[in-house]
Amino acid sequence: MRYLTALLITVFLSGTALAGQCPSLVSQIDQQLQSAQLDSEAEASIRALRDQGQSLHSEGKHAESVKVLRKAMKKLDAKS
């Protein structure tokens, strides 16, 4: 019983932690997009991932949102 309680608390707290990461990742992407020299195709791709991540965040799907936003960050870092 204690194990189950500890597991449930961990799951709920990890969701809260991921929820806080989403807005900061969106902000980082926005800042880097302003200064990055990208072709229009790469910028559109990164913006689409950013928008998808923000949408997932709004839907409460924080783990998926973080995954998509990190993918956008990797693309942005690779293109910069």
C-alpha atoms as a printed R data frame, in Angstrom:
   type eleno elety resid chain resno      x      y       z
1  ATOM     1    CA   MET     A     1  0.000  0.000   0.000
2  ATOM     2    CA   ARG     A     2  2.810  2.421   0.839
3  ATOM     3    CA   TYR     A     3  4.487  1.609  -2.451
4  ATOM     4    CA   LEU     A     4  1.311  2.389  -4.383
5  ATOM     5    CA   THR     A     5  0.834  5.670  -2.508
6  ATOM     6    CA   ALA     A     6  4.426  6.703  -3.163
7  ATOM     7    CA   LEU     A     7  4.073  5.801  -6.834
8  ATOM     8    CA   LEU     A     8  0.887  7.846  -7.228
9  ATOM     9    CA   ILE     A     9  2.406 10.873  -5.525
10 ATOM    10    CA   THR     A    10  5.465 10.626  -7.781
11 ATOM    11    CA   VAL     A    11  3.310 10.440 -10.901
12 ATOM    12    CA   PHE     A    12  1.249 13.481  -9.901
13 ATOM    13    CA   LEU     A    13  4.285 15.546  -8.950
14 ATOM    14    CA   SER     A    14  6.147 14.685 -12.156
15 ATOM    15    CA   GLY     A    15  3.190 15.969 -14.185
16 ATOM    16    CA   THR     A    16  3.361 19.256 -12.322
17 ATOM    17    CA   ALA     A    17  7.102 19.531 -12.938
18 ATOM    18    CA   LEU     A    18  6.665 18.915 -16.668
19 ATOM    19    CA   ALA     A    19  3.872 21.481 -16.821
20 ATOM    20    CA   GLY     A    20  6.336 24.144 -15.667
21 ATOM    21    CA   GLN     A    21  8.884 23.245 -18.342
22 ATOM    22    CA   CYS     A    22  6.583 23.811 -21.306
23 ATOM    23    CA   PRO     A    23  6.269 27.618 -21.104
24 ATOM    24    CA   SER     A    24  9.994 28.067 -20.535
25 ATOM    25    CA   LEU     A    25 10.815 25.882 -23.554
26 ATOM    26    CA   VAL     A    26  8.366 27.865 -25.715
27 ATOM    27    CA   SER     A    27 10.015 31.072 -24.536
28 ATOM    28    CA   GLN     A    28 13.511 29.737 -25.318
29 ATOM    29    CA   ILE     A    29 12.426 28.707 -28.803
30 ATOM    30    CA   ASP     A    30 10.871 32.129 -29.432
31 ATOM    31    CA   GLN     A    31 14.041 33.915 -28.314
32 ATOM    32    CA   GLN     A    32 16.300 31.741 -30.454
33 ATOM    33    CA   LEU     A    33 14.037 32.096 -33.495
34 ATOM    34    CA   GLN     A    34 14.372 35.886 -33.315
35 ATOM    35    CA   SER     A    35 18.144 35.772 -33.652
36 ATOM    36    CA   ALA     A    36 18.607 32.641 -35.773
37 ATOM    37    CA   GLN     A    37 19.412 32.846 -39.467
38 ATOM    38    CA   LEU     A    38 17.174 30.122 -40.895
39 ATOM    39    CA   ASP     A    39 15.724 29.436 -44.297
40 ATOM    40    CA   SER     A    40 11.939 29.716 -44.479
41 ATOM    41    CA   GLU     A    41 11.403 25.941 -44.621
42 ATOM    42    CA   ALA     A    42 13.427 25.266 -41.451
43 ATOM    43    CA   GLU     A    43 11.771 28.149 -39.618
44 ATOM    44    CA   ALA     A    44  8.292 26.936 -40.600
45 ATOM    45    CA   SER     A    45  9.120 23.423 -39.409
46 ATOM    46    CA   ILE     A    46 10.403 24.666 -36.046
47 ATOM    47    CA   ARG     A    47  7.433 27.014 -35.593
48 ATOM    48    CA   ALA     A    48  5.031 24.141 -36.354
49 ATOM    49    CA   LEU     A    49  6.674 21.995 -33.661
50 ATOM    50    CA   ARG     A    50  6.597 24.941 -31.247
51 ATOM    51    CA   ASP     A    51  2.886 25.508 -31.894
52 ATOM    52    CA   GLN     A    52  2.152 21.797 -31.530
53 ATOM    53    CA   GLY     A    53  4.015 21.731 -28.206
54 ATOM    54    CA   GLN     A    54  2.120 24.759 -26.935
55 ATOM    55    CA   SER     A    55 -1.172 23.171 -27.982
56 ATOM    56    CA   LEU     A    56 -0.316 19.936 -26.178
57 ATOM    57    CA   HIS     A    57  0.552 21.974 -23.085
58 ATOM    58    CA   SER     A    58 -2.841 23.678 -23.243
59 ATOM    59    CA   GLU     A    59 -4.517 20.270 -23.460
60 ATOM    60    CA   GLY     A    60 -2.674 19.117 -20.334
61 ATOM    61    CA   LYS     A    61 -0.452 16.650 -22.188
62 ATOM    62    CA   HIS     A    62  2.752 17.955 -20.654
63 ATOM    63    CA   ALA     A    63  5.041 14.979 -21.241
64 ATOM    64    CA   GLU     A    64  4.161 14.966 -24.940
65 ATOM    65    CA   SER     A    65  4.531 18.735 -25.069
66 ATOM    66    CA   VAL     A    66  8.035 18.630 -23.597
67 ATOM    67    CA   LYS     A    67  9.028 15.914 -26.066
68 ATOM    68    CA   VAL     A    68  7.826 17.966 -29.061
69 ATOM    69    CA   LEU     A    69  9.357 21.203 -27.766
70 ATOM    70    CA   ARG     A    70 12.718 19.515 -27.180
71 ATOM    71    CA   LYS     A    71 12.582 18.199 -30.747
72 ATOM    72    CA   ALA     A    72 12.063 21.789 -31.929
73 ATOM    73    CA   MET     A    73 15.019 22.930 -29.803
74 ATOM    74    CA   LYS     A    74 17.260 20.226 -31.309
75 ATOM    75    CA   LYS     A    75 16.275 21.266 -34.827
76 ATOM    76    CA   LEU     A    76 16.898 24.887 -33.958
77 ATOM    77    CA   ASP     A    77 20.310 24.115 -32.474
78 ATOM    78    CA   ALA     A    78 21.258 22.020 -35.496
79 ATOM    79    CA   LYS     A    79 20.264 24.762 -37.959
80 ATOM    80    CA   SER     A    80 21.893 27.635 -36.068
